[in-house]
Amino acid sequence: MVVREETRPDAGAAGPSEFRAAVAEMQAAILRPEVFCEEMPAPQRIAPYATALSADVTVDDTDVATGRLILLHDPDGNDAWGATATGPGRFRLVAYARAEIDVDLITDQMLGEVGWSWLTEALDAHGAGFTAVSGTVTRVATESFGGMADEEGTAQIEIRASWTPLEDTSGVVAVGPHVEAWGELLCTAAGLPPVPEGVVVIPSRRGQRGS
């Protein structure tokens, strides 16, 4: 995965072993070369432990989509996060994706359902088991007036979602497939064609850790 190291302490350096393992999986996830991903400060007070990633999808040196993915962990479980094989969910993923779309699509009544399907289908395609999913799809249109009237209108789609990754009976959760599904969501929202079946994705080295 394309992850740039920051000077702040690594969020995965502290916390219980299952959280550290999940953070390591996030950092090892393989994303498409168009996705530039880096660590970002995680929100505080939402859960005892948290880590976060941000990403931009770049095509021909132009950012066409952006997003964030936050991993929350409560060792005691949180009833609001749904139930897994070991009881109340102990992990929660919170995702955000925004991409430019054709202005003509802004009035498509199916846009919300289609945008939501990009997420659920990506999770299924990567074998990322989940429960208690919820979220919104928002369409944003911008028009210019006055001295800016000559500028063309723009449109964007924003997808906000959260879900609980399923744990197995021993309490292990595989976070990597969820990160890869989020990356696919960003690329789909940006209009990138899917990677052909059988083609191995080789991530870009932009901002990669180490030498």
Residue pairs with C-beta under 8 A, 6 or more apart in sequence:
1 26
1 27
1 28
1 29
1 30
1 31
1 37
1 179
1 203
2 31
2 33
2 35
2 36
2 37
2 38
2 203
2 204
2 205
2 206
2 207
2 208
3 27
3 37
3 38
3 39
3 53
3 207
3 208
3 209
4 38
4 39
4 207
4 208
4 209
5 39
5 209
6 38
6 39
8 41
10 23
10 39
11 23
11 39
11 42
11 49
11 50
11 51
11 52
12 19
12 20
12 22
12 23
12 24
12 27
12 51
13 20
14 20
14 49
15 23
15 48
15 49
15 73
16 49
16 73
16 75
18 73
18 75
18 90
18 171
18 172
18 173
19 49
19 73
19 75
21 172
22 71
22 73
22 91
22 173
22 175
23 51
23 71
25 174
25 175
25 176
25 179
26 51
26 53
26 69
26 71
26 175
26 176
26 179
27 209
28 176
29 175
29 176
29 177
29 179
29 180
29 183
30 180
30 201
30 203
31 37
31 55
31 179
31 180
31 183
31 201
31 203
32 183
32 184
32 187
32 192
32 195
32 201
32 203
33 201
33 202
33 203
33 204
34 57
34 58
34 59
34 187
34 190
34 192
34 204
35 55
35 56
35 57
35 183
35 186
35 187
35 203
35 204
36 55
36 56
36 57
36 58
36 204
36 206
36 207
37 53
37 54
37 55
37 183
37 207
38 53
38 54
38 55
38 207
39 51
39 52
39 53
39 54
40 52
40 53
40 54
40 68
41 52
42 50
42 51
42 52
42 70
42 71
43 50
43 52
43 70
44 50
46 72
47 72
47 73
47 74
47 78
47 92
48 73
48 74
48 75
49 72
49 73
49 74
49 75
50 70
50 71
50 72
50 73
51 70
51 71
52 68
52 69
52 70
52 71
53 68
53 69
53 179
54 66
54 67
54 68
54 69
55 66
55 67
55 68
55 69
55 182
55 183
55 186
56 63
56 65
56 66
57 63
57 64
57 65
57 66
57 99
57 186
57 187
57 190
57 192
58 64
59 190
59 192
64 99
64 100
64 190
64 191
65 97
65 98
65 99
65 100
65 186
65 187
65 189
65 190
66 97
66 98
66 99
66 186
67 95
67 96
67 97
67 98
67 182
67 185
67 186
68 94
68 95
68 96
69 93
69 94
69 95
69 96
69 179
69 182
70 93
70 94
70 95
71 91
71 92
71 93
71 175
72 91
72 92
72 93
72 94
73 90
73 91
73 92
74 81
74 90
74 92
75 90
76 88
76 90
77 87
77 88
77 89
77 90
78 88
78 89
78 90
78 92
79 88
81 88
81 89
81 90
81 91
81 92
81 132
81 164
82 88
82 89
82 131
82 132
82 164
83 89
83 131
84 90
84 131
84 164
84 166
84 167
85 166
85 167
85 168
85 169
86 167
86 169
86 170
86 171
89 131
89 132
89 164
89 167
90 167
90 171
90 173
91 164
91 165
91 167
91 173
91 175
92 162
92 163
92 164
93 162
93 163
93 164
93 165
93 175
93 178
93 182
94 161
94 162
95 119
95 135
95 159
95 160
95 161
95 162
95 182
95 185
96 158
96 159
96 160
97 158
97 159
97 182
97 185
97 186
97 189
98 156
98 157
98 158
98 159
98 189
99 156
99 157
99 186
99 189
99 190
99 191
100 154
100 155
100 156
100 190
101 111
101 139
101 155
101 156
101 157
101 189
101 191
102 155
103 141
103 152
103 153
103 154
103 155
105 111
105 155
105 157
106 139
106 141
106 155
108 114
111 137
111 139
111 157
112 137
112 139
113 137
115 137
115 157
115 159
115 189
116 135
116 137
116 159
116 161
118 159
118 185
118 188
118 189
119 133
119 135
119 159
119 161
119 181
119 185
120 133
122 181
122 182
122 184
122 185
122 188
123 130
123 163
123 177
123 178
123 181
125 181
125 184
126 177
126 178
126 180
126 181
126 184
127 177
128 165
128 174
128 177
128 178
128 180
128 181
129 165
129 166
130 163
130 164
130 165
130 166
130 178
131 163
131 164
131 166
132 163
132 164
133 161
133 162
133 163
133 164
134 161
134 162
134 163
135 159
135 160
135 161
135 162
136 158
136 159
136 160
136 161
137 157
137 158
137 159
138 157
138 158
138 159
138 160
139 155
139 156
139 157
139 158
140 155
140 156
140 157
140 158
141 153
141 154
141 155
142 153
142 154
142 155
142 156
143 153
144 150
144 151
144 152
144 153
157 189
159 185
159 189
165 173
165 174
165 175
165 178
166 173
167 173
188 194
195 201
